[in-house]
Amino acid sequence: MTDYEEEELRSEPYLLEIGTTAEQAPVSETFVYEEAPWLVGIDPGRAFLRRRAYRYAKRFKDLLLIGFFSPLLVPLFLVCAIAIKLESPRLGVFFLQKRTGKDGQRFRMYKFRTMVPEAEIDKEKLRHLNNLNWPDFKMDDDPRVTMVGRLLRRLSLDEFPQLINVLRGEMTLVGPRPTSFGPETYAKWQHQRLAVVPGMTGLWQILRCGSTEFSHRVHYDLAYIRHQCLWLDVQILFRTVRAVLVNRGPY
């Protein structure tokens, strides 16, 4: 075995150790292709950059885009931070939460603070109002969200600090969203989503169709992994921008 092949094996432990495929999932992911028929025509096997070359190019693309748009991003960051501070002068601007990344490694993900300080404690109290299966949590008119927080969420600006995680290599611009719950809560077939670096936006975020249950979202992630290439990443980025501009938001 060559050094290159050994590096590839180490880079995809979940794909190799778990050994499951999307076809072994309890529900077919046909609906993903029905919602995104354009995905069928994207064949990563015909891409110019593959495997390690693709990952290096993806990383370069992330850093290039962040650097190019930094003159716009920095003032926007400052405006958001000032708005949060004016509403709650004694509280911090950022909210850090443990998330599950590549290979199941946990890391601290940055977000603008959009909730009251007791939000995590109150989650258990509001569990009976949860619209999703635990440990996922989502509820209508969440009372923990602040006034500025609602605006930031509506415009998807609360997610921007995750660019810090992208710069640190813990996340990428496009990929499966990192979960707040650990890999031990995943079903065996769901572990394949941990074979890639998590992202700020992905297929589920741009399609927003059907259920928001984690088991449903994983099918989008597996479809992304199966078709991942630079062209798909570019398409998802453009579609994310369009979703935000029409005020639908990718999150």
C-alpha positions in Angstrom: 0.0 0.0 0.0 1.3 3.4 -0.9 1.6 6.4 1.5 -1.1 8.1 -0.6 -3.5 5.1 -0.1 -2.8 5.0 3.6 -3.5 8.7 3.9 -6.9 8.2 2.1 -7.8 5.4 4.5 -7.0 7.5 7.6 -9.1 10.4 6.2 -12.3 8.4 5.9 -12.5 6.1 9.0 -16.3 6.2 9.3 -16.8 5.2 5.7 -14.5 2.2 6.2 -15.2 1.1 9.7 -18.9 1.5 9.8 -19.2 0.0 6.3 -22.8 1.1 5.8 -24.4 2.8 2.8 -27.4 5.0 2.3 -29.2 1.9 0.9 -29.0 0.3 4.3 -30.9 3.2 5.9 -34.5 2.5 7.1 -36.0 4.9 4.6 -35.0 5.4 1.0 -33.4 8.8 0.1 -35.2 8.9 -3.3 -37.0 12.0 -2.1 -33.7 13.9 -2.1 -33.3 13.4 -5.9 -37.0 14.2 -6.4 -36.5 17.6 -4.7 -33.2 18.2 -6.4 -33.2 16.5 -9.8 -30.2 18.6 -10.8 -28.1 16.6 -8.3 -28.3 13.4 -10.4 -26.2 15.0 -13.2 -23.3 15.8 -10.8 -20.8 12.9 -11.0 -17.7 13.3 -8.8 -16.1 10.5 -10.6 -15.7 12.8 -13.6 -14.4 15.7 -11.6 -10.9 17.0 -12.3 -10.0 17.1 -8.6 -10.7 14.1 -6.5 -10.0 12.9 -2.9 -7.0 14.6 -1.4 -6.7 17.1 -4.3 -10.4 18.0 -3.9 -10.0 18.5 -0.1 -7.0 20.8 -0.6 -8.9 22.8 -3.3 -11.9 23.0 -1.1 -9.8 24.4 1.8 -8.2 26.9 -0.5 -11.6 27.9 -1.9 -12.9 28.5 1.6 -9.9 30.7 2.6 -10.0 32.6 -0.7 -13.7 33.4 -0.4 -13.4 34.6 3.3 -10.4 36.8 2.4 -12.2 38.2 -0.7 -15.4 39.1 1.2 -13.7 40.2 4.5 -14.1 44.0 3.7 -17.9 43.3 3.7 -17.9 40.7 6.5 -15.9 42.7 9.1 -18.3 45.7 9.2 -21.3 43.4 9.3 -19.8 41.5 12.2 -19.3 44.8 14.1 -22.9 45.9 13.5 -24.2 42.6 14.7 -22.0 42.6 17.8 -22.9 46.2 18.7 -26.6 45.4 18.4 -26.3 42.4 20.7 -24.3 44.4 23.2 -26.7 47.3 23.2 -29.6 45.0 24.0 -27.7 43.1 26.7 -24.7 45.2 27.8 -23.6 42.7 30.5 -23.7 39.6 28.4 -21.2 38.3 25.8 -21.6 38.6 22.1 -20.8 35.0 21.1 -22.5 31.8 22.0 -20.1 28.8 22.1 -21.6 25.3 21.9 -20.0 21.9 21.6 -20.7 20.3 18.2 -19.8 17.0 16.6 -17.3 17.3 13.7 -15.4 15.0 11.4 -14.7 11.5 12.7 -17.0 12.3 15.7 -14.5 14.8 17.2 -16.2 17.5 19.4 -15.3 21.2 19.0 -16.6 24.5 20.1 -18.7 26.2 17.4 -19.2 30.0 17.4 -22.5 31.8 16.9 -23.8 35.2 17.7 -25.7 35.0 20.9 -29.5 35.1 20.1 -30.9 33.7 23.4 -31.1 34.5 27.0 -28.2 33.2 29.3 -30.4 30.4 30.8 -31.3 29.0 27.3 -29.6 25.6 27.8 -31.1 25.1 31.2 -34.6 26.1 30.0 -34.4 23.7 27.1 -35.2 20.8 29.4 -38.1 22.7 30.9 -39.5 23.3 27.4 -38.9 19.8 26.2 -42.6 19.0 26.1 -43.0 21.8 23.4 -40.3 20.3 21.2 -41.4 19.8 17.6 -38.6 17.3 16.8 -37.4 14.0 18.2 -35.0 14.5 21.2 -32.1 15.3 21.3 -33.0 17.6 18.4 -34.8 20.6 19.6 -37.0 23.2 17.9 -40.1 25.0 18.9 -42.4 27.7 17.5 -42.0 31.2 19.0 -39.1 30.1 21.3 -39.3 32.4 24.4 -35.6 32.1 24.9 -34.8 34.1 21.8 -34.0 37.8 22.3 -35.4 40.6 20.1 -32.1 41.2 18.3 -31.7 37.4 18.1 -34.9 37.0 16.2 -33.7 39.5 13.6 -30.3 37.8 13.3 -31.9 34.4 12.9 -34.3 35.7 10.3 -31.4 37.0 8.2 -29.2 34.0 9.0 -26.6 36.4 10.4 -26.3 34.5 13.7 -24.3 31.8 11.8 -21.6 34.1 10.5 -19.2 33.6 13.4 -18.8 30.1 12.2 -16.3 31.5 9.7 -13.9 31.4 12.7 -14.4 27.7 12.8 -13.8 27.6 9.0 -10.5 29.5 9.4 -9.5 27.0 12.2 -10.2 24.1 9.9 -13.0 22.7 12.2 -15.7 23.5 9.6 -16.0 24.3 5.9 -18.4 26.5 4.0 -20.3 23.5 2.5 -20.9 20.2 4.3 -23.3 18.5 6.7 -24.3 20.7 9.6 -22.5 19.7 12.9 -24.9 18.4 15.5 -25.0 19.6 19.1 -25.4 15.9 20.3 -22.6 13.5 20.2 -21.9 10.6 17.8 -23.0 8.1 20.4 -26.6 9.1 19.8 -26.4 8.4 16.1 -27.8 5.2 14.5 -25.1 3.1 12.9 -26.1 4.0 9.3 -26.0 7.8 10.2 -22.3 7.7 11.1 -21.3 8.1 7.5 -22.0 11.8 7.7 -19.0 12.1 10.0 -16.7 11.1 7.2 -16.4 14.7 6.0 -15.7 18.1 7.6 -19.0 19.7 8.7 -20.2 22.9 7.0 -22.1 26.1 7.4 -24.6 25.2 4.7 -25.6 22.1 2.8 -28.2 20.4 0.7 -30.9 20.4 3.4 -30.4 24.1 4.1 -31.1 25.1 0.5 -33.9 22.7 -0.1 -35.8 23.0 3.2 -38.3 20.4 2.1 -40.2 17.9 4.2 -39.4 17.0 7.8 -36.6 18.6 9.8 -36.0 15.4 11.8 -32.3 14.5 12.1 -32.9 11.0 10.5 -34.5 12.8 7.5 -31.7 15.4 7.2 -29.0 12.7 7.2 -30.3 11.5 3.8 -29.4 14.9 2.4 -25.9 14.6 4.0 -25.3 11.2 2.5 -26.5 12.4 -0.9 -24.0 15.3 -0.6 -21.2 13.0 0.3 -21.9 10.7 -2.6 -21.8 13.6 -5.1 -19.4 16.0 -3.4 -17.1 18.0 -5.7 -16.2 21.6 -6.2 -19.0 22.1 -8.7 -21.6 20.9 -6.2 -20.1 23.1 -3.5 -20.3 26.2 -5.7 -23.9 25.4 -6.6 -24.9 25.0 -2.9 -23.1 28.3 -2.1 -25.0 30.2 -4.8 -28.3 28.6 -3.8 -27.7 29.5 -0.2 -27.2 33.2 -1.1 -30.4 33.1 -3.1 -32.3 31.5 -0.2 -31.1 34.3 2.2 -31.9 37.1 -0.3 -35.5 35.9 -0.7 -35.7 35.9 3.1 -36.2 32.2 3.3 -32.9 31.6 5.1 -30.8 28.4 4.9 -31.3 27.6 8.6 
